[in-house]
Amino acid sequence: MKLSTLALCICYCVMAYTAFIFYPKWNHPKTEATISWDASGYYMYLPALFIYKDIKHCSFKDSIIAKYQPSPDFQQAFIHEKSGNYVMKYSSGQAIVMLPFFALAHAYCSLNPNYPADGFSFPYQVFIGVGLFLFSLLGLFVLRKVLLFYFKDSTVAILLLCYAIGSNYLNYSSIDQAMTHSSLFTIYCLILYFTILFHKNPSFNSALMIGSLVGLATLIRPPELISALIPILWTIESPKEIPNKVNFIRQNLLKYLVMAGAAIIIVSIQIIYWKYVANEWFIYSYQEQGFSWLHPHVFSYTLSYKCGWLRYCPMMILPLIGLILYIKSGVNKVAIISFSLINFYIVTAWDIWDYGGPAGRAMVQSYPILAFPFCLLIEKMTKIKWTSIVLAIFILLFGYVNIWWTYHAHAGNTQITDLTEEYYWKVVGRWTESDEDKKLLDNPHAFDGFPKNVVTLYNNSFDQDSSQNVVKETDNQLIRLNRDLQFTSIYKINNNPKFKKWVRVSADFRCTLKEWDTWKQAQFILKFNNGNEVIQTNLIRIHRFIDNGQYKNIYLDAIVPKDYWDTLHILFWNADSDKELFIDNLKVQSFDD
């Protein structure tokens, strides 16, 4: 058995374990289901058209949102102002990929009285999830065939393992498979495969396949129109070879016209849809969202702690290094390098540069093209023993980070979105976290050690408090936050010589019901002020550390600012939540490290 075949089998086993045992997404409800969030937007065409026959008004939406809750509200479409009809936010390409699996699910539900044939019941989740998982397996199979045209079998084996286990492709092929990324990954593999066949033996069949695939990629995600660069620029190694390629296109002009015609026919599906529902030939359905072409978000997209493609998927550092080598030694270098650079520019120019989550998911579909420089790097580094060892160390390290990220994205306790620099470096690669680690999500100051020279500066049991927040319980008074009482009073301490390097402010908290929405979690806030000027703010979100009915002492640490300040302000804010929270025994201490 070839090494690449063995590697492919290992990849399939890992992906199957991830999809069916570790986290079968179709078993989860609401916004964790297969058909939820963006995926439900791609999919919404199918039930609207084939089940409810109401693609203009989507009158079924309220009952579906209420019953299955694929999103908090109906975000999958918007009302077109001129026509008054609903227009889907996302284009229809992914719905076409889903169509065969939707048809099987609908046939099953129509024959089985145990499940409603409403487009969102359990069988639809399973058929869509499993079907798209199988489609992702096809992608790896075709990628292996493509790469074997140009690289050694052992090189291809390593590449497949790096992608399927060591990159975020694992997540988008095996868990979030209803998103567009793994579908586009497979489509790009097929475009590459038929492009190679076409240039070996030009035929109308290959031309038709290339055009249809380019059209489908564009229909899934309009910026994927750049996939047309692959058949246009293929075989060009330098500007000197452009005349040869022009001659090739002239000799096969009719076939290239078939290519273009097939792509146009596929893309016209969306144009026809827009005309039908809104009587317009083109609609920009992303509304206020757009691109910053002159100021792409390169650093934020690649290295930020919020999203950071290379920070959360470091395996992809290697093909980027390979791109540098590819300029000199690569095959089909004009197509590969041009596509890679233009694609990266488009991805980073999008103003919603975090794409709703970490790990740079918008790059996943371009991995088949980046596989070429990746393979070149592997081949060059495996020629020498010591560089082979270095490569192996980095691959194992980067693969570990990806497995860590994939686990915590779905089953772990460690947060993997909206991280801070301090929190990231505290938890990356670790399988557990403490409350002290969680505080770093909001507060950059964390004291790790035993306080020295502790002095107590302030105590408040609220027994003398007369604010509207006060609530009496037996012989005790507490401060309460709820829907109507969003802020407490501000508790102030004047600066004095007793303040040392650190301040620790603590209080007892009791939670009635936990607030799960991060942005609505009650905040414990310290402000160091100089008059009305805020010198420094430190805060934590209380509900990160407390559960339903729990009574807990929680403290917030801060380094005393070096800049002059005159007053320490302490307050609590319920962050527009309707959850009730009780506060008692506020204490302020200062200490040295």
Secondary structure, 3 states (H helix, E strand, C coil): CCHHHHHHHHHHHHHHHHHHHHCCHHHCCHHHCCCCHHHHHHHCHHHHHHHCCCCCCCCCHHHHHHHHCCCCCCCCEEECCCCCCEEECCCCHHHHHHHHHHHHHHHHHHHCCCCCCCCCCHHHHHHHHHHHHHHHHHHHHHHHHHHHCCCCHHHHHHHHHHHHCCCCHHHHHHCCCCCHHHHHHHHHHHHHHHHHHHHHCCCHHHHHHHHHHHHHHHHHCHHHHHHHHHHHHCCCCCHHHHHHHHHHHHHCHHHHHHHHHHHHHHHHHHHHHHHHHHCCCCCCCCCCCCECCCCCCHHHHHHCCCCCHHHHCHHHHHHHHHHHHHHHHCCCHHHHHHHHHHHHHHHHHECCCCCCCCCCHHHHHHHHHHHHHHHHHHHHHCCCHHHHHHHHHHHHHHHHHHHHHHHHHHCCCCCCCCCCHHHHHHHCCCCCCCHHHHHCCCCCCCCCCCCEEEEEEEEECCCCCCCCCEEEECCEEEEEECCCCCECCCEEEECCCCCCCEEEEEEEEEECCCCCCHHHCCEEEEEEEECCEEEEEEEEEHHHCCCCCCEEEEEEEEECCCCCCCEEEEEEECCCCCCCEEEEEEEEEEEEC
